[in-house]
Amino acid sequence: MSYRSALRYFTALTMLGMIIVLFLDQAVMPLYVRHGQVRFLPNIVGLPYPDAARLLRKAGFRATKAAVTHTQEYPPNQIFEMYPPAYSRVKRGRIILLTVTVEEKMVEIPELVRMTLRAAEIAVARAGLGVDTVMTTYSDDYPSGMVTWQSPKGGNLLRRGSGISLMVSKGQPPISYYVPSVLGMGYQVARREILDAGLDVGHVRYIYAPNLLPNTVVEQSIAGGTVLKLKRAVNLTVSTYDQSQAKRRGE
């Protein structure tokens, strides 16, 4: 083999070797290095914490409790959330943050009667509860805006987040007058019923009614059972046997 032929041979061999090394360095080695390091994260939501931690370790990850939460969706000590989320591409050895369920605590209901509504709402919120229903009623014993009744009662235990019903006073009931029904009564009895109700007897009109006992109330100007906010007079129509009396006093 001549010198020139040998030189060309070694030059070609050297270039081929450089190409192989470059290929290995740029293509094959990165694939080799990344192989087995990036994996899909398994879904462990809903699993008991020990089983979830064991599954993550087996897959090459590390588990840690990052937070706890109360929920009725899962029993205590189960995985509620995970970060990164399930099926993410994650490097081997990464720490996986887990939110684990804990047993729901019962809280004591505060005593709310005789509190203002605002103070009661604050006390309920501090206890970890909520106000579910607010009803109102007039009260002779409690000023306006004060809680008069609660359910459940103070001192009982409830699950955190449960609701409480409250009754709140609207203050003293307004003054009202109930009109009695006096139809068919004798005039004197009817008059006493009206006066006892805090009302006045107004104009009395007589009509001739021979089929009724004299002085029987046959009509009243305000129907019985009516509730009045202001004091008024009740006019009456009364029976009589005396036609002349009906003419003289009737209208």
Rosetta blueprint (number, residue, H / E / L):
1 M L
2 S L
3 Y H
4 R H
5 S H
6 A H
7 L H
8 R H
9 Y H
10 F H
11 T H
12 A H
13 L H
14 T H
15 M H
16 L H
17 G H
18 M H
19 I H
20 I H
21 V H
22 L H
23 F H
24 L H
25 D H
26 Q H
27 A H
28 V H
29 M H
30 P H
31 L H
32 Y H
33 V H
34 R H
35 H L
36 G L
37 Q L
38 V E
39 R E
40 F E
41 L L
42 P L
43 N L
44 I L
45 V L
46 G L
47 L L
48 P E
49 Y H
50 P H
51 D H
52 A H
53 A H
54 R H
55 L H
56 L H
57 R H
58 K H
59 A L
60 G L
61 F L
62 R E
63 A E
64 T E
65 K E
66 A E
67 A E
68 V E
69 T E
70 H L
71 T L
72 Q L
73 E L
74 Y L
75 P L
76 P L
77 N L
78 Q E
79 I E
80 F E
81 E E
82 M E
83 Y E
84 P L
85 P L
86 A L
87 Y L
88 S L
89 R E
90 V E
91 K E
92 R L
93 G L
94 R L
95 I E
96 I E
97 L E
98 L E
99 T E
100 V E
101 T E
102 V L
103 E L
104 E L
105 K L
106 M E
107 V E
108 E E
109 I L
110 P L
111 E L
112 L L
113 V L
114 R L
115 M L
116 T E
117 L H
118 R H
119 A H
120 A H
121 E H
122 I H
123 A H
124 V H
125 A H
126 R H
127 A L
128 G L
129 L L
130 G E
131 V E
132 D E
133 T E
134 V E
135 M E
136 T E
137 T E
138 Y L
139 S L
140 D L
141 D L
142 Y L
143 P L
144 S L
145 G L
146 M E
147 V E
148 T E
149 W E
150 Q E
151 S E
152 P L
153 K L
154 G L
155 G L
156 N L
157 L E
158 L E
159 R E
160 R L
161 G L
162 S L
163 G E
164 I E
165 S E
166 L E
167 M E
168 V E
169 S E
170 K L
171 G L
172 Q L
173 P L
174 P L
175 I L
176 S L
177 Y E
178 Y E
179 V L
180 P L
181 S L
182 V L
183 L L
184 G L
185 M L
186 G E
187 Y H
188 Q H
189 V H
190 A H
191 R H
192 R H
193 E H
194 I H
195 L H
196 D H
197 A L
198 G L
199 L L
200 D E
201 V E
202 G E
203 H E
204 V E
205 R E
206 Y E
207 I E
208 Y E
209 A L
210 P L
211 N L
212 L L
213 L L
214 P L
215 N L
216 T E
217 V E
218 V E
219 E E
220 Q E
221 S L
222 I L
223 A L
224 G L
225 G L
226 T L
227 V E
228 L E
229 K L
230 L L
231 K L
232 R L
233 A E
234 V E
235 N E
236 L E
237 T E
238 V E
239 S E
240 T E
241 Y L
242 D L
243 Q H
244 S H
245 Q H
246 A H
247 K H
248 R H
249 R H
250 G L
251 E L
